[in-house]
């Protein structure tokens, strides 16, 4: 009689931000810039600069932010260039409407 071995379930990350980005991607950099322009920013821990608030962007990308949701409900790193351009357009419109 053969013993059945059970494999452990794959470990999931406790919390993965949908706003994680690729450093060399110009569309991702522009999205972060738009976040700062919109007001989703915070002070950097060690440098005297403003950086994009990835938590606010994450909520918006997931559709759980109080102001609404992204037109593409996907993690930033999983988006195609076309989908990133839709997100960019939506952020630009949000900035335009606040002025």
N, C-alpha and C positions, 0 to 999 in steps of 0.2 A: 504494500500500500504506500503510495507516494504522498509525501507531505506537501500540502499546498502552502506556498509562501505568499504572503501579502506584501506588496510593495507599499511603502509609505506614500500618502498623498503628496503631490507636489506642494512645496512651500510657497505661499503667496506673500508678497510684500504687504506689510501692515497698512501702509498708506503710500500710494503712488500718485503724484500730482500729474494731472493731464497737461499741465503747463510746462513740464520739462521740455527743454528745447535743445537743438543742436547749435553749438557755438558758431560754426562756420556758415550756417544757413542765413542768407540775407533776409529772407522773408520772416524768419523767426526773430531776427534782430529788429526788424521794422515793427513787428507785432509788439515786442517789448517796449520799443520807443513810443508806440501809440498808447500803450498802457500808462506810461509815465505822463504823457500829454493829457490823458483823460483824468489823471489824478490817482490812479492805482499805483502808488509808489511808496517807498519807505526808505529810511536812511540805511546805508550800508553799515555793517558792524564795525569794520576797521577803517574804512576810507570815508572821507567827508563828501560823499556823493549820494545821489538818489538812485535807487534801483527799482525795477518793476516789482510790484507785489504779486508774486506767483500764486498766492492763495486766492486773491480776488479774481485773477485770470482763470484759475482752476475752476472756481465756482461758476463763472460765466460760461466756460467751455462745457461744463457738465450740465448746465441748465438749471442750477440751483441758486443763482444769484438773485437778489431782490429786484434788480433792474431788468432782468430778462435773461435771454440765453443766446448762445452763439448759433449762427446758421448751420454749423457743422458740429454735431455732437460726437466728437472723437478726440482722443489725445492728440496734442500738437505734433508729436513725432510720428504719428500714424497717418497724418494728413498728406494728401498729394499736393503738388504746387497749386493746382486749380482750387482745391479746398482751402488752402492757406489764403489764396487771393480773395475768396469769399469772406473769410474772417477779417482780413485786412479792410475790405470795403465796409463791413459792418462797424468796425472800430472807428474808421474814418468818419462815418456818418454819425456815430455817437459823439465824437469830438465836435463835429460841425454843428450839431444840434445844441450843444451846451454853450456855444459862443453867441 
